[in-house]
Amino acid sequence: MSNDLIQSIKNSGLATIQSGVDDDTRAVAGTGTNNKRISIKGGVFRKFAGGKEVGAIEDRHMNVIFVKMAHNAARTYYDKGYQEGVKLSPLCWSSDSKTPDDGVKAPQSDTCDKCQFSAKNSGMNGTGTACRLQWRTAVVLPNDPSGDILQLVLPATSVFGKEDNGKFPFRAYVQMLASNNISAGRVVTRMQFDTKSPVPKLLFSPVDAVSSTDIEAVIEQSKSVAAENAIKLTVFQQDGGEEVAQPAVPGFSPHSDERSEVSEPTLRASGKAEETTEGGDMPDAVRRWSKKK
């Protein structure tokens, strides 16, 4: 009966009914939360929808447009070992890498920079940090800027470091664009695996400017509920009241092969990330874009 009614509404001549679901409808329906994402587990670009892998790309690179980025990295600390297929609850987490979130029942420190688990070499086997750092972003594909918004969560290995032959870790890449007065959302970005890294690690470089005909679509995507949810560290209540932070990437764990083997910013030592970009000539593509109106 209800299906017949919906079909009748669609056939009633109301053109606006064909325009799709707006953000308010998605939010109330419970579909506003971003459930499509890109994972780099195993050194392969994988697309997940509804928690299930729906596709993979064999190429070592992939082009995207950043439509929204969290302003700070997030942190999660797990006190239990990883088990395949088991959803873990972090003991402590921070949406801004500065202080534990209000919902944390057992904060490990007043501030992240004083926490023993954010100190260098506090991770498993004395490498990386026990409190894992990720940077949340929302991207669209250049050939479909009005299409699906995909969450892309970058581990510390892909965030911090220095330029390597025109390819940058994420933070240094965004800093390079900013120094040339260019917004990340106006650039088609190539992300590619660093084949020299023993763990999945992405490097970024500009390949083109976003087409003038696509700018409006990118702006609209940046304002959407899906984009906003993609950059949030989401915490929800399970039955019984247990708080669980959703994994950053399906299949990712704090003790998986994505753990960092490069230095994260050592918060205890200086409170500053070691991600500044060294001087040098900016990429030719960026130089050309900076002259455009």
BALOBA-1460 file (C-alpha; in Angstrom, 3 decimals):
// residues 293
<rec num="1" residu="m" x="0.000" y="0.000" z="0.000"/>
<rec num="2" residu="s" x="2.723" y="2.488" z="1.018"/>
<rec num="3" residu="n" x="4.830" y="1.545" z="-2.006"/>
<rec num="4" residu="d" x="1.870" y="2.234" z="-4.278"/>
<rec num="5" residu="l" x="1.400" y="5.626" z="-2.618"/>
<rec num="6" residu="i" x="5.048" y="6.587" z="-3.078"/>
<rec num="7" residu="q" x="4.916" y="5.565" z="-6.728"/>
<rec num="8" residu="s" x="1.739" y="7.595" z="-7.143"/>
<rec num="9" residu="i" x="3.469" y="10.667" z="-5.696"/>
<rec num="10" residu="k" x="6.423" y="10.194" z="-8.038"/>
<rec num="11" residu="n" x="4.049" y="9.964" z="-10.993"/>
<rec num="12" residu="s" x="1.940" y="12.925" z="-9.921"/>
<rec num="13" residu="g" x="3.854" y="15.468" z="-11.948"/>
<rec num="14" residu="l" x="5.608" y="17.079" z="-8.975"/>
<rec num="15" residu="a" x="8.980" y="17.686" z="-10.571"/>
<rec num="16" residu="t" x="10.644" y="18.419" z="-7.251"/>
<rec num="17" residu="i" x="10.019" y="14.884" z="-6.019"/>
<rec num="18" residu="q" x="12.674" y="13.708" z="-8.482"/>
<rec num="19" residu="s" x="15.385" y="15.976" z="-7.081"/>
<rec num="20" residu="g" x="16.493" y="13.461" z="-4.495"/>
<rec num="21" residu="v" x="16.695" y="13.453" z="-0.711"/>
<rec num="22" residu="d" x="17.700" y="16.680" z="1.013"/>
<rec num="23" residu="d" x="20.017" y="16.894" z="4.021"/>
<rec num="24" residu="d" x="17.210" y="17.349" z="6.567"/>
<rec num="25" residu="t" x="15.436" y="14.224" z="5.334"/>
<rec num="26" residu="r" x="18.654" y="12.225" z="5.432"/>
<rec num="27" residu="a" x="19.477" y="13.402" z="8.950"/>
<rec num="28" residu="v" x="16.073" y="12.528" z="10.444"/>
<rec num="29" residu="a" x="15.948" y="9.250" z="8.529"/>
<rec num="30" residu="g" x="19.315" y="8.298" z="9.960"/>
<rec num="31" residu="t" x="21.083" y="8.276" z="6.609"/>
<rec num="32" residu="g" x="22.842" y="11.585" z="7.080"/>
<rec num="33" residu="t" x="25.846" y="9.800" z="8.562"/>
<rec num="34" residu="n" x="28.414" y="9.182" z="5.896"/>
<rec num="35" residu="n" x="28.560" y="5.449" z="5.162"/>
<rec num="36" residu="k" x="30.685" y="5.499" z="2.037"/>
<rec num="37" residu="r" x="34.403" y="5.698" z="2.326"/>
<rec num="38" residu="i" x="37.794" y="4.928" z="0.889"/>
<rec num="39" residu="s" x="40.122" y="2.587" z="2.756"/>
<rec num="40" residu="i" x="43.802" y="2.002" z="2.068"/>
<rec num="41" residu="k" x="43.989" y="-1.291" z="3.942"/>
<rec num="42" residu="g" x="46.594" y="-3.606" z="2.510"/>
<rec num="43" residu="g" x="47.974" y="-0.895" z="0.235"/>
<rec num="44" residu="v" x="44.918" y="-0.962" z="-2.047"/>
<rec num="45" residu="f" x="42.277" y="1.703" z="-2.619"/>
<rec num="46" residu="r" x="39.015" y="0.103" z="-1.476"/>
<rec num="47" residu="k" x="35.500" y="1.534" z="-1.517"/>
<rec num="48" residu="f" x="33.186" y="0.658" z="1.346"/>
<rec num="49" residu="a" x="29.441" y="1.283" z="1.541"/>
<rec num="50" residu="g" x="27.368" y="0.362" z="4.560"/>
<rec num="51" residu="g" x="30.412" y="-1.267" z="6.161"/>
<rec num="52" residu="k" x="30.987" y="-3.667" z="3.256"/>
<rec num="53" residu="e" x="33.670" y="-3.536" z="0.597"/>
<rec num="54" residu="v" x="32.019" y="-2.857" z="-2.758"/>
<rec num="55" residu="g" x="35.026" y="-2.254" z="-4.967"/>
<rec num="56" residu="a" x="38.787" y="-1.930" z="-5.229"/>
<rec num="57" residu="i" x="41.202" y="-0.142" z="-7.537"/>
<rec num="58" residu="e" x="44.367" y="-1.926" z="-8.576"/>
<rec num="59" residu="d" x="46.093" y="1.297" z="-9.678"/>
<rec num="60" residu="r" x="48.701" y="2.722" z="-7.310"/>
<rec num="61" residu="h" x="47.183" y="6.189" z="-7.588"/>
<rec num="62" residu="m" x="43.749" y="7.800" z="-7.457"/>
<rec num="63" residu="n" x="42.525" y="11.344" z="-8.170"/>
<rec num="64" residu="v" x="40.119" y="13.105" z="-5.787"/>
<rec num="65" residu="i" x="38.836" y="16.550" z="-4.841"/>
<rec num="66" residu="f" x="38.861" y="17.468" z="-1.165"/>
<rec num="67" residu="v" x="35.492" y="19.056" z="-0.335"/>
<rec num="68" residu="k" x="35.951" y="19.228" z="3.434"/>
<rec num="69" residu="m" x="38.700" y="18.541" z="5.969"/>
<rec num="70" residu="a" x="38.746" y="18.369" z="9.743"/>
<rec num="71" residu="h" x="40.623" y="21.345" z="11.162"/>
<rec num="72" residu="n" x="42.620" y="19.121" z="13.480"/>
<rec num="73" residu="a" x="43.748" y="15.532" z="13.652"/>
<rec num="74" residu="a" x="41.849" y="13.163" z="15.938"/>
<rec num="75" residu="r" x="43.250" y="10.619" z="18.371"/>
<rec num="76" residu="t" x="42.016" y="7.283" z="19.714"/>
<rec num="77" residu="y" x="43.594" y="5.090" z="22.368"/>
<rec num="78" residu="y" x="42.650" y="1.403" z="22.611"/>
<rec num="79" residu="d" x="43.718" y="-0.606" z="25.636"/>
<rec num="80" residu="k" x="42.698" y="-3.941" z="24.112"/>
<rec num="81" residu="g" x="44.318" y="-5.929" z="21.338"/>
<rec num="82" residu="y" x="42.746" y="-6.078" z="17.899"/>
<rec num="83" residu="q" x="40.513" y="-9.009" z="16.969"/>
<rec num="84" residu="e" x="39.346" y="-9.472" z="13.392"/>
<rec num="85" residu="g" x="35.647" y="-8.692" z="13.038"/>
<rec num="86" residu="v" x="35.279" y="-7.405" z="16.606"/>
<rec num="87" residu="k" x="34.194" y="-3.800" z="17.085"/>
<rec num="88" residu="l" x="36.448" y="-2.218" z="19.673"/>
<rec num="89" residu="s" x="35.681" y="0.538" z="22.132"/>
<rec num="90" residu="p" x="38.531" y="3.011" z="22.635"/>
<rec num="91" residu="l" x="39.347" y="3.825" z="26.216"/>
<rec num="92" residu="c" x="40.099" y="7.451" z="25.383"/>
<rec num="93" residu="w" x="39.718" y="9.693" z="22.353"/>
<rec num="94" residu="s" x="40.058" y="13.293" z="21.238"/>
<rec num="95" residu="s" x="38.457" y="15.063" z="18.284"/>
<rec num="96" residu="d" x="41.128" y="17.775" z="18.204"/>
<rec num="97" residu="s" x="44.265" y="16.010" z="19.515"/>
<rec num="98" residu="k" x="44.372" y="18.533" z="22.349"/>
<rec num="99" residu="t" x="42.091" y="17.278" z="25.120"/>
<rec num="100" residu="p" x="39.926" y="14.167" z="25.632"/>
<rec num="101" residu="d" x="36.334" y="14.573" z="24.408"/>
<rec num="102" residu="d" x="33.609" y="15.240" z="26.976"/>
<rec num="103" residu="g" x="32.136" y="11.763" z="26.512"/>
<rec num="104" residu="v" x="35.325" y="9.951" z="27.559"/>
<rec num="105" residu="k" x="34.671" y="8.131" z="30.847"/>
<rec num="106" residu="a" x="38.320" y="7.373" z="31.628"/>
<rec num="107" residu="p" x="40.545" y="10.193" z="30.302"/>
<rec num="108" residu="q" x="44.165" y="9.110" z="30.272"/>
<rec num="109" residu="s" x="45.398" y="12.674" z="30.771"/>
<rec num="110" residu="d" x="44.063" y="16.201" z="31.050"/>
<rec num="111" residu="t" x="45.709" y="17.095" z="27.748"/>
<rec num="112" residu="c" x="47.013" y="15.002" z="24.886"/>
<rec num="113" residu="d" x="50.464" y="16.598" z="24.942"/>
<rec num="114" residu="k" x="51.005" y="15.350" z="28.509"/>
<rec num="115" residu="c" x="49.646" y="11.843" z="27.937"/>
<rec num="116" residu="q" x="52.053" y="8.937" z="28.173"/>
<rec num="117" residu="f" x="50.272" y="7.201" z="25.307"/>
<rec num="118" residu="s" x="50.887" y="10.078" z="22.878"/>
<rec num="119" residu="a" x="54.622" y="9.998" z="23.537"/>
<rec num="120" residu="k" x="56.961" y="8.748" z="20.838"/>
<rec num="121" residu="n" x="57.719" y="5.008" z="20.946"/>
<rec num="122" residu="s" x="54.774" y="4.270" z="23.262"/>
<rec num="123" residu="g" x="53.143" y="2.049" z="20.642"/>
<rec num="124" residu="m" x="53.418" y="-1.674" z="20.114"/>
<rec num="125" residu="n" x="56.980" y="-2.962" z="19.966"/>
<rec num="126" residu="g" x="58.219" y="0.483" z="20.958"/>
<rec num="127" residu="t" x="57.291" y="2.175" z="17.660"/>
<rec num="128" residu="g" x="54.930" y="5.044" z="16.897"/>
<rec num="129" residu="t" x="52.479" y="6.079" z="19.593"/>
<rec num="130" residu="a" x="49.941" y="4.002" z="21.497"/>
<rec num="131" residu="c" x="47.320" y="6.702" z="20.947"/>
<rec num="132" residu="r" x="46.676" y="6.599" z="17.234"/>
<rec num="133" residu="l" x="46.362" y="9.751" z="15.179"/>
<rec num="134" residu="q" x="44.207" y="10.115" z="12.049"/>
<rec num="135" residu="w" x="43.046" y="13.046" z="9.917"/>
<rec num="136" residu="r" x="39.479" y="12.926" z="8.610"/>
<rec num="137" residu="t" x="38.562" y="14.297" z="5.192"/>
<rec num="138" residu="a" x="35.685" y="14.194" z="2.709"/>
<rec num="139" residu="v" x="36.379" y="13.753" z="-0.994"/>
<rec num="140" residu="v" x="34.532" y="13.406" z="-4.290"/>
<rec num="141" residu="l" x="35.721" y="11.956" z="-7.576"/>
<rec num="142" residu="p" x="36.735" y="14.500" z="-10.244"/>
<rec num="143" residu="n" x="34.557" y="12.843" z="-12.899"/>
<rec num="144" residu="d" x="31.486" y="13.043" z="-10.638"/>
<rec num="145" residu="p" x="31.802" y="16.058" z="-8.286"/>
<rec num="146" residu="s" x="28.059" y="15.994" z="-7.547"/>
<rec num="147" residu="g" x="28.129" y="12.288" z="-6.729"/>
<rec num="148" residu="d" x="28.952" y="10.312" z="-3.601"/>
<rec num="149" residu="i" x="30.901" y="11.986" z="-0.833"/>
<rec num="150" residu="l" x="33.507" y="9.527" z="0.382"/>
<rec num="151" residu="q" x="35.151" y="9.621" z="3.771"/>
<rec num="152" residu="l" x="38.929" y="9.359" z="3.604"/>
<rec num="153" residu="v" x="40.679" y="8.917" z="6.944"/>
<rec num="154" residu="l" x="44.437" y="9.314" z="6.784"/>
<rec num="155" residu="p" x="46.755" y="7.576" z="9.275"/>
<rec num="156" residu="a" x="49.717" y="9.477" z="10.678"/>
<rec num="157" residu="t" x="52.030" y="7.856" z="8.122"/>
<rec num="158" residu="s" x="50.173" y="9.734" z="5.377"/>
<rec num="159" residu="v" x="49.846" y="13.017" z="7.295"/>
<rec num="160" residu="f" x="53.274" y="14.045" z="8.552"/>
<rec num="161" residu="g" x="56.644" y="14.291" z="6.888"/>
<rec num="162" residu="k" x="58.391" y="16.189" z="4.127"/>
<rec num="163" residu="e" x="58.164" y="16.527" z="0.356"/>
<rec num="164" residu="d" x="59.570" y="13.693" z="-1.699"/>
<rec num="165" residu="n" x="60.264" y="14.617" z="-5.304"/>
<rec num="166" residu="g" x="57.139" y="16.728" z="-5.764"/>
<rec num="167" residu="k" x="54.906" y="14.480" z="-3.651"/>
<rec num="168" residu="f" x="53.804" y="15.528" z="-0.180"/>
<rec num="169" residu="p" x="52.335" y="14.039" z="2.991"/>
<rec num="170" residu="f" x="48.858" y="15.448" z="3.575"/>
<rec num="171" residu="r" x="49.692" y="18.261" z="6.017"/>
<rec num="172" residu="a" x="52.685" y="19.455" z="4.017"/>
<rec num="173" residu="y" x="50.593" y="19.292" z="0.835"/>
<rec num="174" residu="v" x="47.871" y="21.521" z="2.261"/>
<rec num="175" residu="q" x="50.513" y="23.897" z="3.614"/>
<rec num="176" residu="m" x="52.074" y="24.125" z="0.153"/>
<rec num="177" residu="l" x="48.703" y="25.003" z="-1.391"/>
<rec num="178" residu="a" x="47.969" y="27.572" z="1.302"/>
<rec num="179" residu="s" x="51.359" y="29.229" z="0.817"/>
<rec num="180" residu="n" x="50.384" y="29.727" z="-2.830"/>
<rec num="181" residu="n" x="46.951" y="31.131" z="-1.919"/>
<rec num="182" residu="i" x="45.107" y="28.083" z="-3.267"/>
<rec num="183" residu="s" x="42.292" y="26.216" z="-1.503"/>
<rec num="184" residu="a" x="42.483" y="22.434" z="-1.499"/>
<rec num="185" residu="g" x="38.913" y="22.281" z="-2.820"/>
<rec num="186" residu="r" x="39.942" y="24.014" z="-6.041"/>
<rec num="187" residu="v" x="42.517" y="21.390" z="-6.949"/>
<rec num="188" residu="v" x="42.296" y="17.903" z="-8.392"/>
<rec num="189" residu="t" x="44.642" y="15.984" z="-6.128"/>
<rec num="190" residu="r" x="46.475" y="12.795" z="-6.938"/>
<rec num="191" residu="m" x="47.014" y="10.476" z="-4.006"/>
<rec num="192" residu="q" x="49.395" y="7.614" z="-4.548"/>
<rec num="193" residu="f" x="50.977" y="4.931" z="-2.455"/>
<rec num="194" residu="d" x="54.547" y="5.374" z="-1.361"/>
<rec num="195" residu="t" x="56.027" y="2.142" z="-2.652"/>
<rec num="196" residu="k" x="59.071" y="2.583" z="-0.415"/>
<rec num="197" residu="s" x="56.985" y="2.421" z="2.755"/>
<rec num="198" residu="p" x="56.507" y="-0.941" z="4.523"/>
<rec num="199" residu="v" x="53.007" y="0.153" z="5.651"/>
<rec num="200" residu="p" x="50.207" y="1.780" z="3.607"/>
<rec num="201" residu="k" x="51.243" y="5.401" z="3.141"/>
<rec num="202" residu="l" x="49.832" y="8.005" z="0.769"/>
<rec num="203" residu="l" x="51.568" y="10.972" z="-0.822"/>
<rec num="204" residu="f" x="49.733" y="13.844" z="-2.509"/>
<rec num="205" residu="s" x="50.361" y="16.102" z="-5.486"/>
<rec num="206" residu="p" x="48.305" y="18.524" z="-7.629"/>
<rec num="207" residu="v" x="47.398" y="17.381" z="-11.123"/>
<rec num="208" residu="d" x="44.843" y="19.926" z="-12.352"/>
<rec num="209" residu="a" x="42.523" y="22.743" z="-11.380"/>
<rec num="210" residu="v" x="38.889" y="21.957" z="-10.685"/>
<rec num="211" residu="s" x="36.880" y="22.905" z="-13.764"/>
<rec num="212" residu="s" x="34.988" y="26.195" z="-13.497"/>
<rec num="213" residu="t" x="31.820" y="24.263" z="-14.338"/>
<rec num="214" residu="d" x="32.357" y="22.017" z="-11.289"/>
<rec num="215" residu="i" x="33.189" y="24.667" z="-8.696"/>
<rec num="216" residu="e" x="29.574" y="25.220" z="-7.668"/>
<rec num="217" residu="a" x="29.029" y="21.490" z="-7.188"/>
<rec num="218" residu="v" x="32.145" y="21.256" z="-4.998"/>
<rec num="219" residu="i" x="30.964" y="24.196" z="-2.880"/>
<rec num="220" residu="e" x="27.537" y="22.609" z="-2.395"/>
<rec num="221" residu="q" x="29.113" y="19.287" z="-1.457"/>
<rec num="222" residu="s" x="31.255" y="21.010" z="1.165"/>
<rec num="223" residu="k" x="28.087" y="22.288" z="2.888"/>
<rec num="224" residu="s" x="26.326" y="18.920" z="2.986"/>
<rec num="225" residu="v" x="25.530" y="16.811" z="6.048"/>
<rec num="226" residu="a" x="27.458" y="13.910" z="4.509"/>
<rec num="227" residu="a" x="30.638" y="16.008" z="4.272"/>
<rec num="228" residu="e" x="30.238" y="17.285" z="7.819"/>
<rec num="229" residu="n" x="29.741" y="13.773" z="9.174"/>
<rec num="230" residu="a" x="32.689" y="12.433" z="7.208"/>
<rec num="231" residu="i" x="35.140" y="14.629" z="9.117"/>
<rec num="232" residu="k" x="33.752" y="13.926" z="12.586"/>
<rec num="233" residu="l" x="35.023" y="11.369" z="15.068"/>
<rec num="234" residu="t" x="31.645" y="9.718" z="15.645"/>
<rec num="235" residu="v" x="30.831" y="8.191" z="19.002"/>
<rec num="236" residu="f" x="27.570" y="6.323" z="19.515"/>
<rec num="237" residu="q" x="25.815" y="4.327" z="22.235"/>
<rec num="238" residu="q" x="25.558" y="0.570" z="21.932"/>
<rec num="239" residu="d" x="22.935" y="-1.446" z="23.805"/>
<rec num="240" residu="g" x="23.811" y="-1.368" z="27.462"/>
<rec num="241" residu="g" x="25.154" y="2.168" z="27.238"/>
<rec num="242" residu="e" x="28.686" y="1.276" z="26.175"/>
<rec num="243" residu="e" x="30.332" y="4.072" z="24.209"/>
<rec num="244" residu="v" x="32.093" y="2.965" z="21.067"/>
<rec num="245" residu="a" x="33.993" y="5.096" z="18.594"/>
<rec num="246" residu="q" x="33.506" y="3.989" z="15.013"/>
<rec num="247" residu="p" x="36.723" y="2.779" z="13.394"/>
<rec num="248" residu="a" x="38.311" y="5.398" z="11.185"/>
<rec num="249" residu="v" x="38.343" y="3.048" z="8.227"/>
<rec num="250" residu="p" x="36.574" y="-0.305" z="7.860"/>
<rec num="251" residu="g" x="39.165" y="-2.966" z="8.570"/>
<rec num="252" residu="f" x="41.479" y="-0.503" z="10.321"/>
<rec num="253" residu="s" x="42.601" y="-1.293" z="13.827"/>
<rec num="254" residu="p" x="44.975" y="0.426" z="16.206"/>
<rec num="255" residu="h" x="47.260" y="-2.587" z="15.912"/>
<rec num="256" residu="s" x="46.912" y="-3.351" z="12.209"/>
<rec num="257" residu="d" x="49.565" y="-3.077" z="9.521"/>
<rec num="258" residu="e" x="48.660" y="0.604" z="9.186"/>
<rec num="259" residu="r" x="50.425" y="1.485" z="12.422"/>
<rec num="260" residu="s" x="53.007" y="4.186" z="11.986"/>
<rec num="261" residu="e" x="56.647" y="3.423" z="11.416"/>
<rec num="262" residu="v" x="57.479" y="7.082" z="10.837"/>
<rec num="263" residu="s" x="57.589" y="9.731" z="13.498"/>
<rec num="264" residu="e" x="54.294" y="11.302" z="14.413"/>
<rec num="265" residu="p" x="54.461" y="14.761" z="15.949"/>
<rec num="266" residu="t" x="56.019" y="14.162" z="19.358"/>
<rec num="267" residu="l" x="53.536" y="16.004" z="21.531"/>
<rec num="268" residu="r" x="55.420" y="15.534" z="24.775"/>
<rec num="269" residu="a" x="58.639" y="16.879" z="23.391"/>
<rec num="270" residu="s" x="57.544" y="20.097" z="21.767"/>
<rec num="271" residu="g" x="53.818" y="20.144" z="21.114"/>
<rec num="272" residu="k" x="54.529" y="20.834" z="17.436"/>
<rec num="273" residu="a" x="54.243" y="18.536" z="14.467"/>
<rec num="274" residu="e" x="57.283" y="17.916" z="12.344"/>
<rec num="275" residu="e" x="55.439" y="18.520" z="9.117"/>
<rec num="276" residu="t" x="56.647" y="21.880" z="7.865"/>
<rec num="277" residu="t" x="57.444" y="22.054" z="4.190"/>
<rec num="278" residu="e" x="60.944" y="23.048" z="3.276"/>
<rec num="279" residu="g" x="61.539" y="25.861" z="0.853"/>
<rec num="280" residu="g" x="62.023" y="25.400" z="-2.843"/>
<rec num="281" residu="d" x="60.282" y="25.998" z="-6.109"/>
<rec num="282" residu="m" x="56.561" y="25.380" z="-6.031"/>
<rec num="283" residu="p" x="55.167" y="22.862" z="-8.541"/>
<rec num="284" residu="d" x="54.628" y="24.239" z="-12.043"/>
<rec num="285" residu="a" x="50.945" y="23.296" z="-11.949"/>
<rec num="286" residu="v" x="50.392" y="25.305" z="-8.780"/>
<rec num="287" residu="r" x="52.253" y="28.273" z="-10.250"/>
<rec num="288" residu="r" x="49.896" y="28.241" z="-13.210"/>
<rec num="289" residu="w" x="46.787" y="28.022" z="-11.023"/>
<rec num="290" residu="s" x="47.916" y="30.860" z="-8.801"/>
<rec num="291" residu="k" x="47.669" y="33.174" z="-11.807"/>
<rec num="292" residu="k" x="44.088" y="32.225" z="-12.533"/>
<rec num="293" residu="k" x="41.197" y="34.386" z="-11.355"/>
